[in-house]
Amino acid sequence: MSETRLGRPELPKRFYKAVAVVGAGDGFTLELDGRSLKTPSRRALAVPRQPIAEAIAAEWDAQGTHIDPGTMPVTRLANTIVDGIVDNPRPILDEVGLYIETDMLFYRAGEPERLVERQRLEWDPVLTWAHEMLGHRFELTEGVMHVAQPSEALEAYRMRIAGLSDAFMVGAFQQIVSLTGSALLGLAVLEGRLSSQEAWRLAHLDEDWNIEQWGADEEARALREIRWHDMQAAMVMLTPAT
């Protein structure tokens, strides 16, 4: 890929006219002018559910004179899943299982009191839900010093996600956990306890508090917007078949 004079990669020109979703076995593939759309590893971009395929097709169809991967979060995530997760989702679940040891919801502010109270009111219901579901409580602490979690609680969480076998759901789950910084928020979204909007708000509670006190940084706002699109891409992967 060539570069501009500013050193940034030049976007490739759009080389196709028509984008089509094609049924393939028990899933769907995509075609550009009748040719199979490939992943970076040259695999066919095959997905298990039509809403996913349609979302990818919409991203490709929306491209203008050039193809900008930055505007295609569903395609990027689908590529990652097909190339890196479909063959063996287990390592991704193991990775998510490590997040629970240092979940964001366990680490609380000691002050100011209004932030302490906001965290309690907003985050504690998720912990209560997790306790009822898993049968074990997690430990909370003030500050950022590591707090060891009960092994029974960790194991209960890992057992809860162990049966997840759909690679596209696994990939979406991992992305939600990574974006929110919380294995519990990710699980709450996966199991329908929270919407993506609710989880996103809870994940940014501290950041939003700081914005209220000091104002928003434009660069941080732009990055958060990009990450929100990635969150929505993950939700597409969780969409059931129509």
Helices and strands as residue ranges (DSSP letters): E 19-24, E 27-32, E 35-36, H 50-61, G 69-71, H 73-84, H 90-99, G 100-102, G 104-106, E 107-108, H 113-134, E 141-142, H 151-162, H 167-180, H 183-190, H 196-203, H 205-214, H 218-237
